[in-house]
Amino acid sequence: MDTKLFAWSPCSGWLCLASQVQSAVQINFFTHKGVRLEDVVVQRKSSVSAIAWHPLDVLVAIAWTDGLLAILSPEASIEFNVDEELKSKVTFLQWSADGKSLWAVLEDGKCIVYKLVTKSSTEKCGDCSLDYRIDFLAYYDHKTLLIALTSDMMLYHLTIMPDSTAVEKLKVKLNGKGSASIVLRENLLLICHQERDLRVWDLETEENGTISLQPSKGMISAGTMKGKVANWKRRPGESSVENTWRLQTGNQLAGKITSIEWCPMYSALAVNTDDELTILQEENSIICLRNKTPTKVGDKIVVWDAEGDLIVHFSFTMGMTDQQQYEAEAELASSQGRPVTAAARFIC
């Protein structure tokens, strides 16, 4: 499963997932509890390069590598094409905070702006270009800033004007080698070069600092090459960035983690690995969505909530379907007293 092929809706809790099905790519929608929507399924013989949810309405923009840019909804009968003849691959899609504008960043460095006229129609209203390929794009509404990182490791802060044009405010050359990972959450810009350090940039105060992880804990990032999900808890009121964020107990998954994303409305973290999409809820309730179409109706996995000592069946077509009694035997206990491996047996 490739990176950036899933995204949470910020206003409804829907998860949009693009997954490979034989020679085509299928778009499916899931709730934060892992229930799959059967009514809306889109399948095309192309690949998805970017997904972006509308910030206020249940609409999602999807870019395909064959030049199609479309918008659809899991809750309404809405599906229409924004553009059908894009000459270059779309690498990023970004909505404005009010949802009236959609920016599409192409692989050749060009950025096209579309205006959402109604919930079922758009129009092109402008474009601009940078000298190098854009590897990251995000919008900070409070200061109407568009954050862009190009392939030559140049970080841009661009002020968006009322007519949707962009004016350069700041241009900084970042240290480190390529393959930087950048995330914007509220007013904090997080930059990691797949090394030990994570740079935190506060866009409100313009201050920035570095958080370091002990070498014995692995690489610092939300998801590591060894399947570790690391979490930091914010402590407001501290004097420095380093003291504001504290590393918490992490989660260990199988396989290399390629991308992660929190659900904006619920305490659910979607973690993408090479083989599966896992939704982490609270501490122990884990729902796995395999990156494949079920081979038959009722294809299931067993989900064990160790906190509540509850074992249920999860159906890929029907969600949680069975809460019968089971006996669970732990084969190995962790230092926290919770099982690492276990066997379950149905009680007749």
KAQUI-V45672 format. One record per helix or strand. SS is the DSSP state (H for helix, E for strand). FROM is the first residue (numbers start at 1). TO is the last residue. If there is no record, write none. Layout:
SS,FROM,TO
SS,FROM,TO
//
This chain:
E,6,8
E,15,21
E,24,30
E,36,36
E,42,44
E,48,53
E,60,64
E,69,72
E,79,83
E,90,95
E,101,106
E,110,118
E,121,129
E,134,140
H,141,143
E,145,150
E,154,160
E,166,173
E,181,185
E,188,192
E,197,202
E,208,212
H,215,217
E,223,223
E,228,234
H,241,244
E,245,252
E,257,262
E,268,273
E,276,281
E,285,290
E,300,305
E,310,315
E,319,322
E,326,333
E,339,346
//
